[in-house]
Amino acid sequence: MADWLQAWGTVAGAVFAAAAAIAAFLVLVHEIRIRHRDENDLQASTARMVMITTGDEKGTKPKEDANGSIASMELCMSNFSRFPVVDVSVMAERLSGERVFLVGTDLLKPGESRLMKCVFNPPIIWPYLIPPPSLFRTKIVFTDDNGIRWQRIDRQQPTRLFASNQAPDWDFWLRRSDDADNHEVRPGTDPDA
């Protein structure tokens, strides 16, 4: 009888030891996930502070042509973070995917904002019930102070770009000098001017 009780005690001890090992493993996995989420959130803190806003959010109305379509609109790229961002590209495209505006700069300093005039050719038809930013998409791509490349579309959360999904946009670099006629930086908003 004593051997029988000792055998059951050994089995029960093994079951409890296995349960404790599984519980410890699950706690470890949970902690790794929490730490990974916090690290990603910390990395994205600068990226969340870099954005594109449209002129109507700043109080300026879009320029209309004779038909009531939007011929041009102001865009403002802003860096509200405490760190500079480099290699900044700003794009605007129609909802159909046609790119209508493209500009780049090497540096956007902390707290800096730059106003740009985005010309739509041909103009965007504007049904007045729809706010103008709903008629096109804006995208800003930049590198933060840690060397991490980010992309932000409209007001969505920024997404990290990895080397595998960062194919060079040769069209952008070829058109970069041509687009100088398609935007303007307002005096007083560019500290390098």
C-alpha positions in Angstrom: 0.0 0.0 0.0 2.9 2.4 0.8 4.3 1.8 -2.7 0.9 2.6 -4.2 0.7 5.9 -2.3 4.2 6.8 -3.2 3.5 6.1 -6.9 0.4 8.4 -6.9 2.4 11.1 -5.0 5.1 10.9 -7.7 2.5 11.2 -10.5 0.8 14.1 -8.8 4.1 15.9 -8.2 5.0 15.4 -11.9 1.6 16.8 -13.0 2.0 19.9 -10.8 5.6 20.4 -11.9 4.5 20.2 -15.6 1.7 22.7 -14.9 4.1 25.1 -13.2 6.5 24.8 -16.1 3.7 25.6 -18.6 2.5 28.5 -16.5 6.0 29.9 -16.3 6.4 29.6 -20.1 3.1 31.4 -20.7 4.1 34.2 -18.4 7.4 34.5 -20.2 5.7 34.6 -23.6 3.3 37.3 -22.3 6.2 39.4 -20.9 8.0 39.1 -24.2 5.0 40.3 -26.1 4.4 43.2 -23.7 8.1 44.3 -24.0 8.0 44.0 -27.8 4.9 46.1 -27.9 6.4 48.8 -25.7 9.6 48.9 -27.7 7.6 49.3 -30.9 5.6 52.1 -29.3 8.7 53.9 -28.2 10.3 53.6 -31.7 7.1 55.0 -33.2 7.0 58.0 -30.8 8.9 60.3 -33.2 7.0 59.0 -36.3 3.6 59.8 -34.7 4.7 63.5 -34.4 5.5 64.0 -38.1 2.4 64.6 -40.3 0.8 66.3 -43.3 -2.1 68.6 -42.8 -4.2 70.3 -45.4 -4.8 74.0 -45.7 -8.4 73.8 -44.6 -7.3 72.5 -41.2 -5.1 75.6 -40.9 -8.0 77.9 -41.8 -7.2 78.5 -45.5 -9.7 77.4 -48.2 -8.7 75.5 -51.3 -8.4 77.6 -54.5 -11.3 76.9 -56.9 -11.4 77.3 -60.6 -14.4 78.7 -62.5 -16.3 75.3 -62.4 -16.0 75.1 -58.6 -13.3 72.3 -58.8 -10.3 72.4 -56.6 -7.3 73.8 -58.6 -4.9 74.0 -55.7 -4.6 73.5 -52.0 -2.1 74.1 -49.3 -0.3 71.2 -47.6 1.7 71.6 -44.5 4.4 69.1 -43.5 5.2 69.4 -39.8 7.6 67.8 -37.4 6.2 68.2 -33.8 8.8 65.9 -32.3 11.9 66.9 -30.4 14.2 65.3 -33.0 14.9 66.1 -36.7 13.7 63.9 -39.5 15.7 63.5 -42.7 15.1 62.4 -46.3 11.5 63.5 -46.3 9.2 62.9 -49.2 5.6 64.2 -49.4 3.1 62.9 -52.0 -0.5 63.6 -52.8 -2.5 61.4 -55.1 -6.0 61.2 -56.3 -8.2 58.4 -54.9 -7.7 56.6 -58.3 -3.9 56.4 -57.4 -2.7 59.1 -59.9 0.1 61.0 -58.2 -0.5 64.8 -58.5 2.1 66.2 -56.2 5.5 65.2 -55.1 8.2 67.1 -53.1 11.1 66.2 -51.0 13.5 67.8 -48.6 16.7 66.6 -46.9 15.8 67.9 -43.4 12.8 68.8 -41.3 14.0 70.3 -38.0 12.2 69.8 -34.6 9.1 72.0 -34.4 9.4 73.0 -38.1 6.4 73.3 -40.4 6.5 74.0 -44.1 3.6 75.2 -46.2 3.4 74.0 -49.8 1.0 74.8 -52.6 -0.3 71.6 -54.2 -1.6 72.2 -57.8 -4.1 69.7 -59.2 -3.9 69.4 -62.9 -6.6 68.7 -64.0 -8.6 70.1 -61.0 -10.4 67.8 -58.6 -14.2 67.9 -58.8 -15.4 69.1 -55.4 -18.9 68.2 -54.2 -19.2 70.7 -51.4 -20.7 68.2 -48.9 -17.4 66.3 -48.9 -14.4 67.9 -47.0 -11.5 68.4 -49.5 -9.0 66.1 -47.7 -11.4 63.2 -48.5 -10.9 63.7 -52.2 -7.2 62.7 -52.2 -4.6 60.9 -50.1 -1.4 62.4 -48.7 1.7 60.3 -47.8 4.9 61.4 -46.0 7.9 59.1 -46.0 10.9 60.0 -43.8 13.8 58.6 -41.7 13.7 59.4 -37.9 16.6 60.1 -35.5 17.2 56.4 -35.0 17.6 55.7 -38.7 14.3 54.0 -39.0 12.3 54.6 -42.2 8.6 55.4 -41.7 5.5 56.0 -43.9 2.4 57.8 -42.8 -0.7 57.9 -45.0 -3.2 60.6 -44.2 -3.9 60.6 -40.5 -3.3 56.8 -40.0 -0.7 55.5 -37.6 2.8 55.5 -39.1 4.1 52.2 -40.4 7.7 51.2 -40.4 9.3 50.5 -43.7 11.8 47.6 -43.8 14.5 47.2 -46.4 12.5 44.5 -48.2 9.6 46.9 -48.9 11.6 50.0 -49.6 12.2 49.8 -53.4 13.6 53.1 -54.6 11.0 55.4 -56.2 13.0 56.3 -59.3 10.1 58.2 -60.7 10.3 60.5 -57.6 14.0 61.2 -58.0 13.6 61.8 -61.7 10.7 64.2 -61.2 12.1 65.9 -58.1 13.6 68.9 -59.9 10.6 69.2 -62.3 8.2 69.4 -59.3 9.8 72.7 -58.1 7.2 74.5 -60.3 4.4 72.5 -58.6 4.8 73.8 -55.1 6.0 76.8 -53.2 7.4 77.3 -49.7 6.0 80.3 -48.1 8.4 83.0 -46.9 9.0 82.8 -43.1 8.2 79.1 -42.9 11.6 77.9 -44.3 14.5 78.7 -41.9 17.0 78.1 -44.7 15.5 80.8 -47.0 
